[in-house]
């Protein structure tokens, strides 16, 4: 079955993503730190990203997890799964609760006020101080961190997270609160949020609050809190409430981690921005559709005046964009978590249709001629100065894998391309080496890295000279020579449109 241009590019994206699909077992590092603030030794559990090394410069965001005796495995495994496509790798720091004389002290550390029902409650301010002044400096000194932090907590941990957001809003850049107990102390937190939210810096902060539909959301005071936040939330604050109808108070953890980390990295695109055409020639007043590939393009904004796109710039909806007299298209995939934006540009000239020629005498359809060279080059050599070791006819039976060598060789393909209908044509090269494409002796593609390059040309009905140069270095040789006629998915250039000297 022939693959289309879109399928080939999408396949490349899938292959890149599949490298992350092997989720390895967790390696939980158990550590401890003495807290002068809390006057006690605190256990901590750390899960490092796969491939983490003290000798590399790579840095990672950190997820801080409360109720670690329950949540370390849950959060870490869901995070590892999300790494496959949705988020970058994170360091995870989990905080098991202190046990004193058989009593779990989470009610002390996670509550902001003391109530008669729990005489040890009300220690949240001290717990914040411990995290801010002792735990985070310890983690940042010991591991390679970016300084960007995510908080996860459920029930009383959700209460603590909202309290932290009001008191130390920049301590974390993202807050994931699972079925939070906002009812604490006669709605203390809803009142605090109403008084504080308009006065604090929440720019580029993400908050997910989750709850159970119906009465549970009301009892937890999630609905009341949602109303307060929506009325007073400042611009640049990324807030979302998600209610579920098929979860329990405890099972909310799973959904909150999954949906919360996706929200935290909204706009993040692991495979990168893949689109075509990337460059080329457009005709004045004749539109052309640009195609974007992948399912995760969420906040792709653009400008055509040379400026850098922002959230205020127009957003590309769907997987197509119409180019019309466009000379420069700046594209930026914006993210809720700063530092993970991706920016690319596509540049076009407004020109004319490239004239076609006639079929060369004795050229027949079915393939192109090729010449084969061997050598240890870092870039494409000057083939005019080299003598080929092999010549042949690249037809349906031609296979790069059957050439004398599989590395350190080069091939040059020459012939003609028949264009059946006047219009736009998008050309592409995908290879695991270095490759170039010339049409009518004009260099249109120069691919220096693994991936796909693309270029659009308006062509007439007729014949065009073609030359493709390919250098295989250390990887398994692979080369796809692609084209897509206007309003078509296209694919590998059909052999019946390739002409050469088959003798």
N, C-alpha and C positions, 0 to 999 in steps of 0.2 A: 504494500500500500504506500502510495506517495505521500510524503509529509508536506504540509503547507508551510509557508514562511512563518506564520504564527505558531504552528505546532512545533517547528524546529526551535524557535526562540523560547517558547514555553518549556520545551524539553530541557533546554540549557538551564533555565531557572529551577526546574524540578531537580536536576542533577546537583546543582549547587546546594539546594535545600536538603537533599537526601543525605548529604555528608553529616548533617546534624541529627539524623533520625535515630541513631543508636544511643538511647538514653542509658547511661551506665549506672550501676548501683551507687548509692550515696556513701560517701566517706565522711562520717560525722566526727569532727575534731572536738573533743571535750576539754574545756579549759575553765579557768575561774579567775576572778579578780576580787580583791578586797575593796569594799566601798567604805570610804571614810564618811560619806554622807549618810549611808544606811547603817553604818556600824556593824557590817556583817560581810562574810564572804559570799559572793554570788557566782553560781555556776553559769557558764555560757556554753553554747554549742554552735560551732561554725561549720558551714558547708561551703567549700571552695569550688569555683567553676572547674569543669573538666579541662585539663591542660594548664591550670594555674601554675605559675612558676615565679619564684622570687628573683630569678635572673632576667626576666623580661620586663619591658616597660609598660606592658598592658595594664590598664586600670579598670576597675569595675565599680558599678553602683552597688549599694548595700541594702538589703532588705532586713529590717529588724522585726522580730517576731515575738509576741508575748505568749504566755502560757506554753512555753516550750516543751514541757513534758508531754503535751498532747500534739502540738502543732509542728514540731520540727520536720517530721517525716512528711506530713501532709503538704505543707507549704513548699518544701524543697522538691518533692517529686512533681508537683504541679508546675513549679517554676522550670524544672528541667524539661518537661513536656512542652511548655510554651516556648522555650528556646529554639525549638525546631524551626519555627517560622515567625513567631509574633514578637519576641522580645530579645534583647541582648542578654548575655550571661551575667548573673549577679552573684556577689558574695552574700551568703545568708547568715545572719547572727540571731540565734534563738535564745530566749531567756526563760529557762524553767523557773517556776515559782519557788520561793523559800518555804521550807516546812519547819515549823517550830512546835515542838512537843506534839507532833502528829497533826498540827493544823496548817492548812494551806494558807499562806499569807497574801494571796492575790487580792483579797478584800481590803487589805491594808494599802498595798502599793498602787492599785488601779482606781481607787475612788478619790474624788477631789475634796470631799467634806466628811466630817465625822457625824455619824447618826447614832441614835440610841440603840438601834438594832444591832450595831456592830461597833463596840467601843474601840476597836483597833483600826477602824476605817479612817480615811482622810489623809493618806500618805502620798497622794499623787504628785504633789509639788516636790517632795523629796525624791521620788522615783524619776521625775523629769530631770532633776539636778544630777542624779547618778548617771543617767543616760548621756546627758549633755557634757558634763565636766569630767567624767571618769571612763565610761564605757566607750563612747565614740572616739575620744582621743587614743585610747588603747588600741582599738581596731584600726584606726587610720594610721597609727604608727607601725603596727605589726604587719598590715596587709596593704596591697596596692589598691587604693580606693580613689574614686573620683570626687568624693565629697557630696555626692547626690544620694539621698537616702529615701527609702520607702518604709512606711510603718504598716504593720498588719496586727489587728486585734479584734477579738470577738466578744460579745456580751459586755462584761465589765471592761474588757480590753478595748472594745469600741468606745465605751464611755471615756476611758483614759485617752484614747486617740483624739477625740474631739476636744477634750480639755487641753491636751498638748497643742493642738492647732490654734486654740485661742490664746494660750499663754506663751508659746514658743513657735510661732507659725513657720519660721524658716528652719526649724530643726530637721524636718522632713520635707521633701518635695512632693510626696504622695502619701495619702492616707487611705487605707482600706479597712473599713469598719463593718464587721459582720454582725448583723442583728444587734446593734448596740443598745445598752440599757440606759437610754436617755431619761428614764423615769426616776433615776436615782435622786433621793433627797428632794422629793416634791418638785421635780422638773428643774433642778438646779442648772443643768447644762443648757436646756433651751433658753432660759433666762439669760445666762452668761453669753450665749451666742448672739442673742438679740441685742445685747448691749455692746458687744465687742466686734462683731464681724465687719462693720463698716469702718473700723479704726485701724485695722491691721493690714500688713502687706501680704496679699495672697496671689500676687502675680506669678504665673507659671506654676501654681500649686494645683494638684489634682486631688479630688476627694470623691471616693465612692462610698455611699452608704447603702447597705442592703437590708432588706426586711422580708417578713412573710406577709402575704396579702391578707387583707381583712382585719379582724380584731387584733391579731398579734402585732401588726404594724402600729396600730393605735395604742395598744398597751405598752409597747416599747417606746412610745412617744416619737417614733420615726416620722410619722405624718406631720406632727407639729413641727419637728425640726426642719423637715423639708420645706414647709411653708415659710419659716423664718429665713432660711438660707436663700431661697429663691427671691424673696423680697429685697434682701440687702446685699447679695453677693456682688462683689466688684467685678469689673471687666478683667479678663485675663485669668480668672479663677475657673478651673475646669471641674465642674461639679456634676454628679449624676446620682440619682436614686434608682435602685433596681429592686423590685418586689417580685418574689417567687411564690408560686402557689403549690409547690410540691416538695417543700423542704421543711426540716425541723430546725429548732434553735441550734442544735449542734451541727447538723449537716450544712448549714449556711456557710461554714468555713470554706468548703470546697468551691462553691460557686463564687464566693467573694474573692478568693485568691485568683481564680481563673479570669473572671471578668475584670477584677481590679487591676491586675498587671497588664492586661490588654488595654485598659483605659489609660493606665500610667504611661504606656509607650505608644499611645494612639499616634499613628502616622509613621511609626517605625517600619522599615521595609528591609528585611534581611537580604533578599536577593538583589537589591539595588533597583534603580529605575531602568526599566527595559522598554524601549519604544522604537518605532521606525516610521519615517526616515529620520536619521539624525542630522543630515546635511543634504545639500543638493541645489538644484536649479528649479525655480518656480516660474510659471508664465504669469504675466501681468493679468490680473482680474480672473484667473482660472484657479478655483479652489482645489485643495487636495486634503484628504483625510489622513491625519497622523494617528497611529495606533499605539495604545499602551497595553502592556502585558502584565498579568498577575492580578491577584485578588485583594491585595493589601494596600493599594494606593488610596489613602483616605483624605489626606490634606495636601493634594498637589495643586499648588498655586503658580500662576505664571504672569509674566509681563512681556511686552513687546517693544518697550521703549528703552531697553538697556538697563533699567533699574533692577534691584534685587527684590524678588517677590516677598511679600509679607502676608499675614493672615487677612489683611485688608485687600489684598490683590485678588483678582478673579480666580475662582477655583475650577479645575477641570472636573467635570461631572462625567462619570462613566469611563469608557476605555477608548474614546475617540476625541479628536480635536481637529477642527477645520483650519487649515492654513490658507490664508488669503493675503497675498502681497506681503507676506511676513518675511522680514530679513533676519531678525534675531528674536529667538524665543527663549527666555530664561525660565527655567523650571525649578521649583524648590518644593520638596516634600517636607512639610513642617511637622514637628512633633510636639506633643505635650511635655516631654522630658527634654530640656535643652541639651544640645550636644550630639543629637542623633539625626539632625537634618541632613538631607541629601540635595545637592544642587548640581544641575547640569544645564548646558546651553545647546541649542540647535541653531545653526546658522545657514541661511539660504541667500542665494542671489536671484534677482529678478532678471531673467534672460530669455533666450529664444530656444526653439526646438532644435536639437542636434540633427543635422541633415543625414539622411540615410544614403547608402550606396547600392550597388548591384551585387548579385551573387558572383563570386569569383569563379571563373571557368575551372572545371574539374573538381570543385568543392562539392561534396555530397553531405546530406544530413546524417546524423547518427553519432557525432562525437567531434572532439577537437584533437589536434596533434599535440604531442607532448615531447619534451626533452628532459632528460634526467641527469643530475649532477651529484657528485659527492664531495663533501668538504666540511670542516668544522668552522662554520661561520656564526657570528653573533647577529648579523643582519644580512639581508639579501645581497648577494654579490653582484658584480657587473657581469652579467651572463655573456655579453659580447666578447669578453676576454677569456671565456672558458670554453673548453671543448666538452660537449655532452658525452656521457658514457653510454647512453641508451636513448633511442628515439622510438616513438610508437604512436599508436592510435588509441585515444582514450574513449572507448565506446562503452557499451553496456557491460562488457566483461572486465573493464579496467578496475583495478583495486589498488589503492596505495599500499595496502598491507602485503601485496605480492611483489613489490619492488625489491631490488637486491638488498637494500638496507632499510631499517625501520627508524633510524636516527641519523642525524647529521647528513641529510641529503636535501636536494631542492628539485622541484619540478616547475617547468614553465609550460603552460597550456596556451596554444594559439589557434585561432580560427575565426569564424564569423557567427554572429547571432542573427537569426531572422526575427524581425518584429512584424507581427501579423496585422496590427492595428495601431494607428496613431494615438498617442496619449501619454500619460505619466507612467513611468516604470521605476519601481524601487529595487535597487540591487543590494545584495548583502554578501558578506563573507563571514563564515564561522569556521575557525580553525583552531587547532591546538599548537600552532606555531606562529610564524609571521607570514602574512600574505598581502598581496596588492592586486588591484583590478584596474585595467586600462580599457576604455572604450574609445575607438577612433584615436588611439594614441594619447588619450587624455586620462591622467591618473584621477580616478574618482574614489578609490578606497585604499587605505593604507593601514592595515590591521597589525598592530605591534604586540598586543596582549591577547590572552585567551578570552574569547567572547565573540560578540557579533558587532560588526560595523555595517552601517547602511547609508545609502545615498539615493536621491531621486533625480531622474532626468526625464524631460519631455522628449519623446522620440517619434520619428516618422515611421510609417510602414516601409519596410525595406530591410537592408542588411547593414550590419555594423561589425567592424573589426573588434576582436576581443583578445585580451591577453591577461592571464592570471598567473602570478608568480607565488610559489609556496615554498617555505623553508621549514623543514621538520628538524627540531633540535633534540630535546630529551624526552618528550612525551610520545605517546603512541600516535602515529600520524592520523590526522583526520582533517578533512576539508569539505565544506559544503559551499557550493556556489549558487547563490539564491537570487530569485527575482520575484516581484509581485506586480503584475499589470494593474492599472488603475481599477479600483473597485473589485479587487480580487485578492484572495489570501496568498496566491502564488505558491512558491516552494522552490525546490531545487530546479534549476533551469532544465527543461525537458531535453532529452537527447535529440528529439526530432527537430528542435530549433537550433541545434549546434551543427555547424558546417565546418568541414575541413577536408584535407587530402587523405583519403583512406588508403592510398596505394602504399 
